[in-house]
Amino acid sequence: MEIARATAWPGVIEHYAEWLPVTDATPRVTLLEGNTPLVRSEVLAQRLGKGVTLYFKYEGLNPTCSFKDRGMTMALSKAAEEGAKITICASTGNTSAAAAAYSTRAGIASVVLLPDGYVALGKLAQALAYGARTLAIDGDFDDCLELVKGISDRYPVALVNSLNPYRLQGQKTAAFEICDWLGAPPDYHALPVGNAGNITSYWMGYSEYREAGVTNSRPAMLGFQAAGACPIVTGEVCPKPETIATAIRIGNPARWQEASEALSESGGRIEAVTDEEILEAYRELSGEEGIFCEPASAASWAGLKKLGAEGFFEGKQCTIAATLTGHGLKDPDMAVKMAAEPEKAPNDLDAVVEMLGLA
């Protein structure tokens, strides 16, 4: 009896090459990112309304455990094609991990600028492990971004932040995957908003599929920012952004204009959620759905729950996709802080059985 060989996933560039600005000559710098699960909610969807079907796009199962890998495979493939020797990025953590990993994969040196003291331990560990030259800057993310923009403008260094147009090209493939899995776009798409590249790229992907006739609709985009870092919600730059959701702790998003256009064109909404609402959503996703994501990811569920409480989905028959941008182990300190301490138990079978209430 022969073993049937499964078709191996080739990574987002190879799978969606016809939709991307690549040629046969473009190197494929890949860690086989993409093809992440679209997990149907078994519990939380019920809190939004009887007619709601909810899916979580779990991007934490990408190679460096966040959605950034989709954009970075494109950014580094094009950087390699153009002969780049060094990449540089500013990051709250996830971009640095992806940039360092994919730069190493391409044989290109990488430099990362991080806001000192505001990057989760798991993300910092990744950047260092992948070999990036990592500088902790006395400032916030927006300060770091200004520095890397200045450096890349003056020196032959490839900028791989979401200002890099190829990043959005790679990230739009998540929208393609959702449509391919469901057979149609969802009615609503919810996601956290920090630097606003992701909401921009999803809208790009949904729009391209519709324009090509692959689908005949686009979802309303629902963006959620942390209340302490919500410049798009308030319409004003936030000079001192503060939130426990470090991945979206950004006061002046690079893709602000594009995100605003996506929200407007889709008939969507952008709202703020508090740190308390984010942490409650974080606990619910892991404790009730079995999906462990980083705090910033939980902003999508926190926002949906807030809209649900306002009656936004009442009486609607609709499908919602919610992006969970990164894995829970991106922020191990928060995971430990939010978890209960293990119970102490003696090394005795009868005692353990009694503690478990099995006797």
Secondary structure, 3 states (H helix, E strand, C coil): CCCCCCCCCCCHHHHCHHHCCCCCCCCCCCCCCCCCCEEECCCHHHHCCCCEEEEEEEHHHCCCCECHHHHHHHHHHHHHHCCCCEEEEECCCHHHHHHHHHHHHHCCEEEEEEECCCCCHHHHHHHHHCCCEEEEECCCHHHHHHHHHHHHHHCCCEECCCCCHHHHHHHCHHHHHHHHHHCCCCCEEEEECCCCHHHHHHHHHHHHHHHCCCCCCCCEEEEEEECCCCHHHHCCCCCCCCCCCHHHCCCCCCCHHHHHHHHHHHCCEEEEECHHHHHHHHHHHHHHHCCCECHHHHHHHHHHHHHHHCCCCCCCCEEEEEEECEEHHHCHHHHHHHCCCCCCCCCCHHHHHHHCCCC
